[in-house]
């Protein structure tokens, strides 16, 4: 199934039912009074995150969703039935935008999370609410309120721990094949990957992380060149970026350093926060060079880039060095988790001590 990560839909909440004007008329009760009930509330439209879905392709076939209208009020104090809600299931990781204002309405990042996108209209009031000491027979009722209507844009941002960056043919798909069970298409021409692929990297029992293979980026991706503008959003949620570079380009003219700088510029244009994420350098295709050339090329590229973060030399096609990268990534996440747990524990102790030893008041 083709991966679809953006869709536009129209949602219409149900209108509220109208209030009723009615009077009680029964034998031996000459002054029954008003008994018109309220209208029912209109149904609302909800989005619910479902981990069993991984694409927005269903919204290519159905784009309009309408909730049920509330039932009108009736005599004998009978209130109208509320309209049924519409529940739309979307993949976990879906961001919801209001097209009219380009406002982010919500972000569904956990299974079962619900988001109200269109509220149903309230039902109108029946004439039982308008009786008073000076108006014993009110002939007034209010209509139901209209339900909300919105045009929404759904954007699916992959929930991956690691994102792979690199120019086309840098070996990203081959790398994800080497470290996980994912099987993206691999070929000897650019833009082989036309949609993101996810792979689960299992380092040891009960220790794993999710890696995303993002289609190759080129100069001008942030402005729409190539495929990058469609998929740059997927690296926003990642905790770590692996920047793959072809250290042995076959044409002999391509400069890997300039490619790294070009992608850095595109990341900064799209979202400056991406440049603040941890990013490691992975020099790929070492199998195309002699061992001495590999060491010389590695030293040259690291020096020219002024790279201070971790870097690795691998041959993804031969699966040489890829295991070391996976182990280092898992260690990085373990250290992050431990640091977060220690910070939470320190905060809990500080809060407890503050409660036990309140600051002294003025003498």
C-alpha positions in Angstrom: 0.0 0.0 0.0 1.3 3.4 -0.9 2.3 5.6 2.0 0.1 8.7 2.3 1.1 11.2 5.0 -1.2 14.2 4.2 -4.9 14.5 3.6 -7.6 17.1 3.7 -11.1 16.4 5.1 -14.3 18.3 5.8 -16.1 17.7 9.1 -19.7 18.8 9.9 -21.0 18.5 13.4 -24.8 18.0 13.8 -27.2 20.9 14.4 -29.1 21.0 17.7 -32.8 20.1 17.6 -35.4 22.8 17.9 -37.3 23.5 21.1 -41.0 22.7 21.1 -44.0 24.9 21.9 -46.7 22.7 23.4 -49.4 22.8 26.1 -50.7 20.1 28.4 -54.2 19.2 27.4 -55.9 16.5 29.4 -59.4 15.9 30.7 -60.2 17.4 34.0 -57.0 19.5 33.8 -58.2 22.8 32.3 -55.0 24.8 33.0 -52.3 22.3 32.1 -49.6 24.8 31.2 -46.7 24.6 28.8 -45.0 21.2 28.3 -42.8 21.7 25.3 -39.4 19.9 25.6 -35.9 20.9 24.6 -34.2 19.8 21.4 -31.4 17.3 21.5 -27.8 18.3 21.1 -26.2 17.6 17.7 -23.5 15.0 17.4 -19.8 16.0 17.5 -16.9 14.9 15.4 -13.9 13.3 17.1 -10.5 12.0 15.9 -9.1 9.0 17.7 -5.5 7.8 17.4 -5.2 4.1 16.4 -1.9 2.3 16.5 -3.2 -0.3 14.0 -3.2 2.4 11.2 -0.1 3.6 9.5 -1.3 5.7 6.6 -3.9 8.3 5.7 -4.8 6.6 2.5 -8.4 6.0 3.6 -9.1 9.7 3.4 -8.6 9.7 -0.4 -11.9 7.9 -0.7 -13.9 9.6 2.0 -13.3 13.3 2.7 -16.6 14.5 4.2 -17.8 13.4 7.6 -21.2 14.5 9.0 -22.5 13.9 12.5 -26.2 13.3 13.2 -28.6 16.2 13.9 -30.3 16.4 17.3 -34.0 15.5 17.4 -36.6 18.2 18.0 -38.3 18.6 21.3 -41.8 17.3 21.7 -44.9 17.8 23.9 -45.5 16.2 27.3 -42.1 17.3 28.5 -40.3 15.0 26.0 -36.7 16.1 25.1 -35.3 15.3 21.8 -32.6 12.6 21.4 -29.0 13.8 21.0 -27.4 13.1 17.6 -24.7 10.4 17.4 -21.1 11.4 17.4 -18.8 10.6 14.5 -15.5 9.0 15.4 -12.7 9.1 12.8 -9.7 6.8 13.4 -6.3 8.2 12.3 -2.7 6.8 12.7 -0.8 7.7 15.9 1.4 10.7 15.1 -1.2 12.7 13.2 -1.2 16.5 13.5 -4.5 18.3 12.8 -4.6 21.8 11.3 -7.4 24.1 10.6 -7.0 25.0 6.9 -8.8 28.4 7.3 -6.4 29.7 9.9 -3.4 27.3 9.5 -3.8 26.7 13.3 -2.6 23.5 14.9 -5.7 22.1 16.6 -4.1 19.1 18.2 -1.5 16.4 17.9 -2.4 12.7 18.4 0.7 11.0 19.7 -0.7 8.1 21.8 -3.0 5.2 21.1 -6.6 6.0 22.1 -6.0 9.7 22.4 -9.1 11.7 21.4 -9.5 15.1 19.9 -12.7 17.1 19.4 -12.6 18.8 16.0 -16.2 19.9 15.5 -18.6 20.4 18.4 -22.3 19.6 17.9 -24.8 22.4 18.3 -26.8 22.8 21.5 -30.5 21.9 21.4 -33.1 24.7 21.5 -35.2 25.4 24.6 -38.8 24.4 24.8 -41.6 26.7 26.1 -41.4 25.1 29.5 -38.4 27.3 30.2 -40.3 30.5 29.5 -43.2 30.3 31.9 -43.4 32.9 34.6 -45.9 34.5 37.0 -46.9 37.0 34.3 -46.6 34.7 31.3 -48.5 31.5 32.2 -48.8 30.3 28.6 -45.6 31.2 26.7 -45.6 30.6 23.0 -41.9 30.9 22.7 -39.2 28.3 21.9 -35.7 28.6 20.6 -34.2 26.9 17.5 -31.2 24.6 17.9 -27.7 26.0 17.5 -25.8 25.0 14.3 -22.9 22.6 14.7 -19.3 23.5 13.9 -17.9 23.0 10.4 -14.2 22.9 9.6 -11.9 22.1 6.8 -9.0 20.1 8.3 -5.5 19.1 7.1 -4.1 15.9 8.5 -0.4 15.5 8.6 1.2 12.2 9.6 4.5 12.6 11.3 6.3 9.3 11.9 7.0 8.5 15.5 10.5 7.2 15.2 13.5 7.4 17.6 16.1 7.8 14.9 15.9 9.5 11.5 18.2 8.9 8.6 19.4 11.9 6.6 21.4 12.0 3.5 21.5 12.8 -0.2 19.9 10.3 -2.7 22.0 7.2 -3.0 23.8 7.7 0.2 22.8 4.2 1.3 20.0 5.0 3.8 17.7 2.1 2.6 20.6 -0.3 2.6 21.5 0.8 6.1 18.0 0.3 7.5 18.0 -3.2 5.9 21.3 -4.0 7.6 20.1 -3.0 11.1 16.4 -4.0 11.1 14.0 -6.3 9.4 12.6 -3.6 7.1 12.9 -4.2 3.4 12.8 -0.9 1.5 13.6 -0.9 -2.2 17.3 -0.6 -3.0 18.6 0.3 -6.5 21.5 2.1 -8.2 19.6 5.3 -9.1 18.5 8.4 -7.1 15.2 8.7 -5.3 14.7 5.0 -4.9 12.9 5.7 -1.7 9.6 7.4 -2.5 8.0 7.2 0.9 9.3 6.8 4.5 10.1 3.3 5.8 10.1 2.3 9.5 12.3 -0.4 11.0 12.6 -1.8 14.5 16.2 -2.3 15.6 16.4 -5.0 18.3 19.7 -4.6 20.1 19.0 -7.2 22.8 15.9 -8.7 24.5 13.6 -5.9 25.7 15.8 -3.2 24.2 14.9 -1.8 20.8 14.3 1.5 19.0 12.5 2.6 15.8 14.4 4.0 12.9 12.9 5.9 9.9 14.4 5.9 6.4 13.5 9.4 5.0 13.6 9.9 1.2 16.8 11.6 0.0 17.2 15.4 0.4 18.7 17.7 -2.1 19.5 21.4 -2.3 16.3 23.4 -2.1 14.3 20.7 -0.4 12.8 23.1 2.1 11.3 25.1 -0.8 9.9 22.0 -2.5 12.8 20.7 -4.6 12.9 16.9 -5.0 10.9 14.9 -2.4 12.3 16.5 0.7 9.6 19.1 1.4 7.1 16.3 1.7 9.0 14.3 4.3 11.1 16.8 6.3 8.3 16.8 8.8 9.1 13.2 9.8 12.4 14.1 11.3 10.8 16.6 13.7 9.7 13.9 16.2 13.0 11.9 16.2 15.3 12.0 19.2 18.5 11.4 17.1 19.6 12.0 13.5 22.0 9.8 11.7 23.5 11.7 8.8 24.7 9.2 6.1 27.3 10.3 3.7 28.8 8.5 0.7 32.5 8.7 1.5 33.5 7.2 -1.9 31.4 8.9 -4.7 31.9 7.1 -8.0 32.0 10.3 -10.1 35.0 11.6 -8.2 33.6 15.2 -8.3 30.9 15.1 -5.6 32.1 16.7 -2.4 30.6 14.9 0.7 31.4 17.9 2.8 29.3 20.2 0.6 26.5 17.7 0.7 26.5 17.7 4.5 26.5 21.5 4.5 23.6 21.6 2.0 21.4 19.3 4.2 22.2 21.4 7.2 21.0 24.5 5.4 17.8 22.8 4.4 17.2 21.6 8.0 17.7 25.2 9.2 15.3 26.6 6.6 12.6 24.1 7.4 12.9 24.2 11.2 15.9 25.7 13.0 15.1 23.4 16.0 16.2 20.4 13.8 19.8 21.7 13.9 19.7 21.5 17.7 18.9 17.8 17.7 21.8 15.3 18.3 23.2 14.4 14.9 25.8 11.7 14.3 27.9 11.3 11.1 27.9 7.9 9.4 30.4 7.5 6.6 29.0 4.8 4.3 30.4 2.7 1.4 33.7 2.0 3.0 33.8 -1.2 1.0 34.6 0.8 -2.2 38.0 2.0 -0.7 41.2 0.3 0.5 41.6 0.3 4.3 44.3 3.0 4.1 42.1 5.1 1.9 39.2 4.7 4.3 41.3 6.0 7.2 42.7 8.9 5.2 39.2 9.8 3.9 37.7 9.6 7.3 40.3 11.9 8.8 39.9 14.4 6.0 36.1 14.6 6.1 35.9 14.9 9.9 38.6 17.6 9.9 37.0 19.6 7.1 33.6 19.4 8.8 35.0 20.2 12.2 32.8 17.3 13.4 32.8 16.9 17.2 29.8 14.6 17.6 30.2 10.8 17.3 31.0 9.5 13.8 31.2 6.0 12.3 32.6 4.3 9.2 30.4 1.5 7.9 29.7 -0.6 4.8 25.9 -0.9 4.9 25.8 -3.4 2.0 28.3 -5.6 3.8 26.8 -4.9 7.2 30.3 -3.9 8.5 30.2 -1.5 11.4 26.4 -1.2 11.4 26.0 -3.3 14.6 28.4 -0.9 16.4 26.2 2.1 15.3 23.0 0.3 16.7 24.7 -0.5 20.0 25.9 3.1 20.4 22.4 4.5 19.6 20.8 2.2 22.2 23.4 3.3 24.8 22.6 6.9 24.0 18.9 6.3 24.6 19.6 4.3 27.8 21.6 7.2 29.2 18.9 9.6 28.3 16.3 7.5 30.1 18.5 7.2 33.2 19.2 11.0 33.2 15.4 11.7 33.0 14.7 9.2 35.8 17.3 10.8 38.0 16.0 14.3 37.3 12.5 13.3 38.1 13.7 11.7 41.4 15.6 14.9 42.3 12.5 17.0 41.6 10.3 14.7 43.7 12.8 14.9 46.6 13.0 18.7 46.3 9.2 19.0 46.4 9.0 16.7 49.4 11.7 18.7 51.3 9.9 22.0 50.5 6.7 20.6 52.0 8.4 19.4 55.1 10.4 22.5 55.7 8.3 25.5 54.6 10.2 28.9 54.5 10.1 30.8 57.8 7.7 33.8 57.8 8.6 37.3 59.0 9.7 37.5 62.7 
